[in-house]
Amino acid sequence: MQGHVAAPVKVGVLAVQGAVSEHMDALRRAGEAIGVAVEPVAVRTPADLVGCAGLVLPGGESTTISRLLRSSGLQPIVLARANQDLALFGTCAGLILLATSAKHDVADKDIELLGLLDCEVDRNAFGRQKDSFESAVAVEGVGTVPAVFIRAPVVTTVSEPTQVLAKTERGIVAIQKGRILGTAFHPELTGDTRLHEAFLRLCADAARTAG
Ligand code: GLN
């Protein structure tokens, strides 16, 4: 099947640390799966984000990512474009940054929450558990996907208009508000591209708004 979007959809991946190339690769494969031409872009500066219809905030260390968002000048632009013409996908540390609040105060950790997903996160939810594990998670509208958890947060409460997409016995692990998606786990570390496909549809939607 040929794609129905003529120009490639530019999708940024915040390139500070973490699984940046894995996300870029997952976006490419997701595009092939649904017939959407995708141009993944490594984003480090506001100039890199120009023309991007979406931005992935990958996992890593939320303190480091938060610092870069501020020092690069990207933070105000992301905040201004969110929910208008920029789709966002936060995985793990990226989800923490999208939240409105954190169970244990994060200000002293030099983390500034973006407050784009109405929820509280517990950064240390899996702290005393095994550091990393893989399991299958049923995601609303997407299906059951393999999920890799690495020192993962959990979402403790969610309020409207943010919606719960997936819940495990340990808590909520995927949420969405409009074109903003967040998962506590790393979908880019598995071969399954369905969450990236869902995100690409949100990006294509954002691109239409901008166009
Ligand atoms: N525990 C990390 C943090 O709080 C997140 C871990 C991850 O992104 N894999 O920033």
py3Dmol code that shows the C-alpha trace and the ligand (Angstrom):
import py3Dmol

protein = """\
ATOM      1  CA  MET A   1       0.000   0.000   0.000  1.00  0.00           C
ATOM      2  CA  GLN A   2       1.237   3.466  -0.827  1.00  0.00           C
ATOM      3  CA  GLY A   3       1.130   6.245   1.742  1.00  0.00           C
ATOM      4  CA  HIS A   4      -1.495   8.901   1.404  1.00  0.00           C
ATOM      5  CA  VAL A   5       0.625  11.671   2.947  1.00  0.00           C
ATOM      6  CA  ALA A   6       2.713  13.304   0.219  1.00  0.00           C
ATOM      7  CA  ALA A   7       5.458  15.093   2.161  1.00  0.00           C
ATOM      8  CA  PRO A   8       7.198  13.091   4.897  1.00  0.00           C
ATOM      9  CA  VAL A   9       6.020  13.860   8.407  1.00  0.00           C
ATOM     10  CA  LYS A  10       8.964  15.259  10.378  1.00  0.00           C
ATOM     11  CA  VAL A  11       9.057  13.817  13.883  1.00  0.00           C
ATOM     12  CA  GLY A  12      11.672  14.905  16.400  1.00  0.00           C
ATOM     13  CA  VAL A  13      13.342  12.843  19.092  1.00  0.00           C
ATOM     14  CA  LEU A  14      14.855  14.889  21.913  1.00  0.00           C
ATOM     15  CA  ALA A  15      18.481  13.837  21.660  1.00  0.00           C
ATOM     16  CA  VAL A  16      20.030  14.298  25.083  1.00  0.00           C
ATOM     17  CA  GLN A  17      20.534  10.738  26.181  1.00  0.00           C
ATOM     18  CA  GLY A  18      18.637   7.475  26.326  1.00  0.00           C
ATOM     19  CA  ALA A  19      17.298   5.382  23.485  1.00  0.00           C
ATOM     20  CA  VAL A  20      17.364   8.108  20.792  1.00  0.00           C
ATOM     21  CA  SER A  21      18.340   6.006  17.762  1.00  0.00           C
ATOM     22  CA  GLU A  22      15.953   3.243  18.870  1.00  0.00           C
ATOM     23  CA  HIS A  23      13.065   5.739  18.840  1.00  0.00           C
ATOM     24  CA  MET A  24      14.114   7.083  15.426  1.00  0.00           C
ATOM     25  CA  ASP A  25      14.254   3.543  14.092  1.00  0.00           C
ATOM     26  CA  ALA A  26      10.879   2.629  15.632  1.00  0.00           C
ATOM     27  CA  LEU A  27       9.320   5.741  14.022  1.00  0.00           C
ATOM     28  CA  ARG A  28      10.679   4.735  10.607  1.00  0.00           C
ATOM     29  CA  ARG A  29       9.379   1.184  10.950  1.00  0.00           C
ATOM     30  CA  ALA A  30       6.019   2.400  12.263  1.00  0.00           C
ATOM     31  CA  GLY A  31       5.712   4.685   9.227  1.00  0.00           C
ATOM     32  CA  GLU A  32       6.373   1.767   6.881  1.00  0.00           C
ATOM     33  CA  ALA A  33       3.757  -0.310   8.707  1.00  0.00           C
ATOM     34  CA  ILE A  34       0.993   2.262   8.213  1.00  0.00           C
ATOM     35  CA  GLY A  35       2.084   3.800   4.914  1.00  0.00           C
ATOM     36  CA  VAL A  36       3.153   7.177   6.271  1.00  0.00           C
ATOM     37  CA  ALA A  37       6.491   8.625   5.119  1.00  0.00           C
ATOM     38  CA  VAL A  38       8.418   9.696   8.213  1.00  0.00           C
ATOM     39  CA  GLU A  39      11.538  11.807   8.606  1.00  0.00           C
ATOM     40  CA  PRO A  40      12.917  11.314  12.130  1.00  0.00           C
ATOM     41  CA  VAL A  41      14.964  14.279  13.385  1.00  0.00           C
ATOM     42  CA  ALA A  42      17.378  14.398  16.346  1.00  0.00           C
ATOM     43  CA  VAL A  43      16.353  17.509  18.293  1.00  0.00           C
ATOM     44  CA  ARG A  44      18.883  19.435  20.403  1.00  0.00           C
ATOM     45  CA  THR A  45      17.986  23.057  19.618  1.00  0.00           C
ATOM     46  CA  PRO A  46      14.845  25.082  18.800  1.00  0.00           C
ATOM     47  CA  ALA A  47      15.994  25.184  15.138  1.00  0.00           C
ATOM     48  CA  ASP A  48      15.873  21.355  14.975  1.00  0.00           C
ATOM     49  CA  LEU A  49      12.226  21.413  16.053  1.00  0.00           C
ATOM     50  CA  VAL A  50      11.078  23.725  13.262  1.00  0.00           C
ATOM     51  CA  GLY A  51       8.726  21.824  10.959  1.00  0.00           C
ATOM     52  CA  CYS A  52       8.391  18.850  13.311  1.00  0.00           C
ATOM     53  CA  ALA A  53       4.817  17.654  13.840  1.00  0.00           C
ATOM     54  CA  GLY A  54       5.769  15.612  16.884  1.00  0.00           C
ATOM     55  CA  LEU A  55       8.458  15.204  19.520  1.00  0.00           C
ATOM     56  CA  VAL A  56       9.464  12.125  21.473  1.00  0.00           C
ATOM     57  CA  LEU A  57      10.796  12.703  24.996  1.00  0.00           C
ATOM     58  CA  PRO A  58      12.772   9.496  25.538  1.00  0.00           C
ATOM     59  CA  GLY A  59      13.765   7.731  28.714  1.00  0.00           C
ATOM     60  CA  GLY A  60      16.983   8.486  30.532  1.00  0.00           C
ATOM     61  CA  GLU A  61      17.424  10.633  33.611  1.00  0.00           C
ATOM     62  CA  SER A  62      14.620  13.154  34.068  1.00  0.00           C
ATOM     63  CA  THR A  63      17.000  15.598  35.796  1.00  0.00           C
ATOM     64  CA  THR A  64      19.376  15.652  32.809  1.00  0.00           C
ATOM     65  CA  ILE A  65      16.561  15.893  30.261  1.00  0.00           C
ATOM     66  CA  SER A  66      14.856  18.691  32.183  1.00  0.00           C
ATOM     67  CA  ARG A  67      18.115  20.658  32.349  1.00  0.00           C
ATOM     68  CA  LEU A  68      18.655  20.353  28.591  1.00  0.00           C
ATOM     69  CA  LEU A  69      15.085  21.366  27.812  1.00  0.00           C
ATOM     70  CA  ARG A  70      15.723  24.585  29.723  1.00  0.00           C
ATOM     71  CA  SER A  71      19.309  25.349  28.708  1.00  0.00           C
ATOM     72  CA  SER A  72      18.594  24.738  25.002  1.00  0.00           C
ATOM     73  CA  GLY A  73      15.621  27.087  24.969  1.00  0.00           C
ATOM     74  CA  LEU A  74      13.349  24.244  23.825  1.00  0.00           C
ATOM     75  CA  GLN A  75      11.088  24.200  26.904  1.00  0.00           C
ATOM     76  CA  PRO A  76       9.001  27.341  26.186  1.00  0.00           C
ATOM     77  CA  ILE A  77       8.570  26.313  22.541  1.00  0.00           C
ATOM     78  CA  VAL A  78       7.428  22.804  23.463  1.00  0.00           C
ATOM     79  CA  LEU A  79       4.985  24.271  25.989  1.00  0.00           C
ATOM     80  CA  ALA A  80       3.626  26.791  23.482  1.00  0.00           C
ATOM     81  CA  ARG A  81       3.195  24.253  20.667  1.00  0.00           C
ATOM     82  CA  ALA A  82       1.840  21.343  22.752  1.00  0.00           C
ATOM     83  CA  ASN A  83      -1.806  20.633  22.032  1.00  0.00           C
ATOM     84  CA  GLN A  84      -1.686  23.004  19.047  1.00  0.00           C
ATOM     85  CA  ASP A  85       0.540  21.716  16.275  1.00  0.00           C
ATOM     86  CA  LEU A  86       2.988  19.455  18.127  1.00  0.00           C
ATOM     87  CA  ALA A  87       2.201  15.896  19.220  1.00  0.00           C
ATOM     88  CA  LEU A  88       4.252  14.607  22.164  1.00  0.00           C
ATOM     89  CA  PHE A  89       5.244  11.115  23.278  1.00  0.00           C
ATOM     90  CA  GLY A  90       7.037  10.725  26.609  1.00  0.00           C
ATOM     91  CA  THR A  91       8.492   7.367  27.561  1.00  0.00           C
ATOM     92  CA  CYS A  92       9.678   6.653  31.110  1.00  0.00           C
ATOM     93  CA  ALA A  93      11.663   9.774  32.153  1.00  0.00           C
ATOM     94  CA  GLY A  94       9.794  11.561  29.334  1.00  0.00           C
ATOM     95  CA  LEU A  95       6.473  10.650  30.977  1.00  0.00           C
ATOM     96  CA  ILE A  96       7.727  12.049  34.306  1.00  0.00           C
ATOM     97  CA  LEU A  97       8.470  15.388  32.619  1.00  0.00           C
ATOM     98  CA  LEU A  98       5.011  15.572  31.009  1.00  0.00           C
ATOM     99  CA  ALA A  99       3.232  15.134  34.368  1.00  0.00           C
ATOM    100  CA  THR A 100       1.584  17.880  36.402  1.00  0.00           C
ATOM    101  CA  SER A 101       2.886  16.559  39.718  1.00  0.00           C
ATOM    102  CA  ALA A 102       5.207  14.029  41.292  1.00  0.00           C
ATOM    103  CA  LYS A 103       4.577  12.063  44.465  1.00  0.00           C
ATOM    104  CA  HIS A 104       7.900  13.004  45.975  1.00  0.00           C
ATOM    105  CA  ASP A 105       8.844  16.596  45.359  1.00  0.00           C
ATOM    106  CA  VAL A 106      11.194  16.942  42.408  1.00  0.00           C
ATOM    107  CA  ALA A 107      12.079  20.648  42.658  1.00  0.00           C
ATOM    108  CA  ASP A 108      15.150  19.827  44.756  1.00  0.00           C
ATOM    109  CA  LYS A 109      16.224  17.403  42.018  1.00  0.00           C
ATOM    110  CA  ASP A 110      16.305  20.242  39.484  1.00  0.00           C
ATOM    111  CA  ILE A 111      13.412  18.746  37.521  1.00  0.00           C
ATOM    112  CA  GLU A 112      10.812  21.145  36.146  1.00  0.00           C
ATOM    113  CA  LEU A 113       7.629  19.288  35.254  1.00  0.00           C
ATOM    114  CA  LEU A 114       5.983  20.451  32.017  1.00  0.00           C
ATOM    115  CA  GLY A 115       2.484  19.849  33.408  1.00  0.00           C
ATOM    116  CA  LEU A 116       0.986  18.706  30.111  1.00  0.00           C
ATOM    117  CA  LEU A 117      -0.576  15.421  31.306  1.00  0.00           C
ATOM    118  CA  ASP A 118      -2.928  15.752  34.301  1.00  0.00           C
ATOM    119  CA  CYS A 119      -1.481  13.108  36.568  1.00  0.00           C
ATOM    120  CA  GLU A 120       0.768  12.378  39.497  1.00  0.00           C
ATOM    121  CA  VAL A 121       3.804  10.173  38.916  1.00  0.00           C
ATOM    122  CA  ASP A 122       5.814   8.173  41.385  1.00  0.00           C
ATOM    123  CA  ARG A 123       9.369   8.290  40.060  1.00  0.00           C
ATOM    124  CA  ASN A 124      10.594   5.620  42.401  1.00  0.00           C
ATOM    125  CA  ALA A 125       7.720   3.193  41.983  1.00  0.00           C
ATOM    126  CA  PHE A 126       9.920   0.321  40.958  1.00  0.00           C
ATOM    127  CA  GLY A 127      12.877   1.398  43.061  1.00  0.00           C
ATOM    128  CA  ARG A 128      12.929  -1.529  45.414  1.00  0.00           C
ATOM    129  CA  GLN A 129      11.765  -4.001  42.799  1.00  0.00           C
ATOM    130  CA  LYS A 130      13.981  -5.580  40.243  1.00  0.00           C
ATOM    131  CA  ASP A 131      15.448  -2.669  38.255  1.00  0.00           C
ATOM    132  CA  SER A 132      14.265  -3.790  34.873  1.00  0.00           C
ATOM    133  CA  PHE A 133      11.813  -6.311  33.482  1.00  0.00           C
ATOM    134  CA  GLU A 134       9.633  -7.019  30.462  1.00  0.00           C
ATOM    135  CA  SER A 135       5.931  -7.811  30.467  1.00  0.00           C
ATOM    136  CA  ALA A 136       2.884  -7.658  28.208  1.00  0.00           C
ATOM    137  CA  VAL A 137       0.603  -4.656  28.658  1.00  0.00           C
ATOM    138  CA  ALA A 138      -2.898  -4.203  27.213  1.00  0.00           C
ATOM    139  CA  VAL A 139      -3.119  -0.658  25.815  1.00  0.00           C
ATOM    140  CA  GLU A 140      -6.537   0.776  24.991  1.00  0.00           C
ATOM    141  CA  GLY A 141      -7.006   1.219  21.247  1.00  0.00           C
ATOM    142  CA  VAL A 142      -3.593  -0.321  20.504  1.00  0.00           C
ATOM    143  CA  GLY A 143      -3.680  -3.939  21.737  1.00  0.00           C
ATOM    144  CA  THR A 144      -1.429  -5.993  23.990  1.00  0.00           C
ATOM    145  CA  VAL A 145       2.160  -4.902  23.480  1.00  0.00           C
ATOM    146  CA  PRO A 146       5.482  -6.078  24.915  1.00  0.00           C
ATOM    147  CA  ALA A 147       6.749  -3.493  27.390  1.00  0.00           C
ATOM    148  CA  VAL A 148      10.252  -2.989  28.793  1.00  0.00           C
ATOM    149  CA  PHE A 149      10.352  -1.276  32.208  1.00  0.00           C
ATOM    150  CA  ILE A 150      13.697   0.236  33.275  1.00  0.00           C
ATOM    151  CA  ARG A 151      13.706   1.926  36.701  1.00  0.00           C
ATOM    152  CA  ALA A 152      10.244   2.965  35.612  1.00  0.00           C
ATOM    153  CA  PRO A 153       7.827   5.427  37.168  1.00  0.00           C
ATOM    154  CA  VAL A 154       4.180   4.624  37.709  1.00  0.00           C
ATOM    155  CA  VAL A 155       1.217   6.969  37.389  1.00  0.00           C
ATOM    156  CA  THR A 156      -0.595   7.121  40.739  1.00  0.00           C
ATOM    157  CA  THR A 157      -3.578   9.356  39.860  1.00  0.00           C
ATOM    158  CA  VAL A 158      -5.024  10.738  36.636  1.00  0.00           C
ATOM    159  CA  SER A 159      -7.552  13.520  36.248  1.00  0.00           C
ATOM    160  CA  GLU A 160      -9.693  14.768  33.352  1.00  0.00           C
ATOM    161  CA  PRO A 161      -9.145  15.361  30.519  1.00  0.00           C
ATOM    162  CA  THR A 162      -6.183  12.944  30.665  1.00  0.00           C
ATOM    163  CA  GLN A 163      -7.232   9.332  30.061  1.00  0.00           C
ATOM    164  CA  VAL A 164      -5.817   6.015  31.261  1.00  0.00           C
ATOM    165  CA  LEU A 165      -4.719   3.758  28.390  1.00  0.00           C
ATOM    166  CA  ALA A 166      -3.102   0.937  30.340  1.00  0.00           C
ATOM    167  CA  LYS A 167      -3.019  -0.330  33.879  1.00  0.00           C
ATOM    168  CA  THR A 168      -1.059  -3.172  35.449  1.00  0.00           C
ATOM    169  CA  GLU A 169      -1.362  -4.627  38.951  1.00  0.00           C
ATOM    170  CA  ARG A 170       1.336  -2.130  39.975  1.00  0.00           C
ATOM    171  CA  GLY A 171      -0.525   0.901  38.650  1.00  0.00           C
ATOM    172  CA  ILE A 172      -1.216   3.004  35.579  1.00  0.00           C
ATOM    173  CA  VAL A 173       1.490   2.772  32.911  1.00  0.00           C
ATOM    174  CA  ALA A 174       0.081   4.534  29.824  1.00  0.00           C
ATOM    175  CA  ILE A 175      -1.969   7.735  29.547  1.00  0.00           C
ATOM    176  CA  GLN A 176      -3.123  10.165  26.868  1.00  0.00           C
ATOM    177  CA  LYS A 177      -4.556  13.640  26.509  1.00  0.00           C
ATOM    178  CA  GLY A 178      -5.362  14.678  22.961  1.00  0.00           C
ATOM    179  CA  ARG A 179      -2.132  14.438  20.974  1.00  0.00           C
ATOM    180  CA  ILE A 180       0.025  13.834  24.064  1.00  0.00           C
ATOM    181  CA  LEU A 181       0.950  10.249  24.940  1.00  0.00           C
ATOM    182  CA  GLY A 182       2.944   8.922  27.875  1.00  0.00           C
ATOM    183  CA  THR A 183       4.147   5.448  28.796  1.00  0.00           C
ATOM    184  CA  ALA A 184       6.076   4.355  31.882  1.00  0.00           C
ATOM    185  CA  PHE A 185       7.760   1.699  29.748  1.00  0.00           C
ATOM    186  CA  HIS A 186       9.972   1.699  26.644  1.00  0.00           C
ATOM    187  CA  PRO A 187       8.109   0.572  23.494  1.00  0.00           C
ATOM    188  CA  GLU A 188      11.147   1.489  21.352  1.00  0.00           C
ATOM    189  CA  LEU A 189      13.170  -1.370  22.858  1.00  0.00           C
ATOM    190  CA  THR A 190      10.838  -4.023  21.443  1.00  0.00           C
ATOM    191  CA  GLY A 191      10.130  -4.985  17.839  1.00  0.00           C
ATOM    192  CA  ASP A 192       6.472  -3.956  18.220  1.00  0.00           C
ATOM    193  CA  THR A 193       5.772  -0.579  16.600  1.00  0.00           C
ATOM    194  CA  ARG A 194       2.052  -0.210  17.370  1.00  0.00           C
ATOM    195  CA  LEU A 195       2.499   2.565  19.974  1.00  0.00           C
ATOM    196  CA  HIS A 196       4.738   4.489  17.578  1.00  0.00           C
ATOM    197  CA  GLU A 197       2.099   3.945  14.881  1.00  0.00           C
ATOM    198  CA  ALA A 198      -0.527   5.462  17.207  1.00  0.00           C
ATOM    199  CA  PHE A 199       1.839   8.376  17.871  1.00  0.00           C
ATOM    200  CA  LEU A 200       2.466   8.896  14.143  1.00  0.00           C
ATOM    201  CA  ARG A 201      -1.257   9.206  13.564  1.00  0.00           C
ATOM    202  CA  LEU A 202      -1.303  11.968  16.200  1.00  0.00           C
ATOM    203  CA  CYS A 203       1.684  13.619  14.458  1.00  0.00           C
ATOM    204  CA  ALA A 204      -0.015  13.428  11.046  1.00  0.00           C
ATOM    205  CA  ASP A 205      -3.027  15.042  12.669  1.00  0.00           C
ATOM    206  CA  ALA A 206      -0.876  17.816  14.156  1.00  0.00           C
ATOM    207  CA  ALA A 207       0.798  18.359  10.761  1.00  0.00           C
ATOM    208  CA  ARG A 208      -2.630  18.885   9.180  1.00  0.00           C
ATOM    209  CA  THR A 209      -3.459  21.474  11.868  1.00  0.00           C
ATOM    210  CA  ALA A 210      -0.191  23.299  11.196  1.00  0.00           C
ATOM    211  CA  GLY A 211      -0.543  23.066   7.418  1.00  0.00           C
TER     212      GLY A 211
END
"""
ligand_1 = """\
10
LIG
N 14.189 6.671 36.920
C 14.484 7.563 35.838
C 14.156 9.015 36.222
O 13.555 9.230 37.207
C 13.703 7.174 34.580
C 14.206 5.860 34.045
C 14.070 5.721 32.554
O 13.752 6.658 31.830
N 14.358 4.536 32.051
O 14.526 9.930 35.541
"""
view = py3Dmol.view(width=600, height=400)
view.addModel(protein, "pdb")
view.setStyle({"model": 0}, {"cartoon": {"style": "trace"}})
view.addModel(ligand_1, "xyz")
view.setStyle({"model": 1}, {"stick": {}})
view.zoomTo()
view.show()
